[in-house]
Amino acid sequence: MMEYKTKEQKKKFYNGSAWDELRQQALGRDNYECKECKRQGLVHVDSVKEEGERKKVELNVHHIKEIEHHPEFALELDNLETLCIYHHNLIHDKGFKPIKENKWNDEKW
C-alpha cells in the first residue's frame, strides 16, 4: 500500500492519472456543486472556462478520510466529496485568521 506522508508523495498522487480520473468522476457525481453549500441550502457551482482565459478554480475534490492517515481510501469514490474552495480551506484551516478582539472594547467611529 502506498504512503502519502511527505509532500513529494502527495504531489505524485495528486498529479497522477488515477486521481485525475477519479476526481472527474466525483465532480460529475456531485453535479459540479459544493456539497457543503448544498447542505446549507446554498448553491456554488463550478466556473465556466472562457475562451483565451485560464479556468478559475472554484471546486476541490476533498478526501473525507485524509490520505495521509487512511491511504487505503485514497482512490475510493465514496471517500470523496466536492467542495468549494472556501469550505475546503475551512476544513483544512487554511487562510483563515481569527478576528482580533478590540483591545479596549471601544466604539469605532
Secondary structure, DSSP 4 states (H G I P E B T S, - for coil): -----SHHHHHHHHTSHHHHHHHHHHHHHTTTB-HHHHHTT---B---PPTTSPPPP-EEEEESS-TTT-GGGTT-GGGEEEEEHHHHHHHHT-S-PPPPPPSS-----
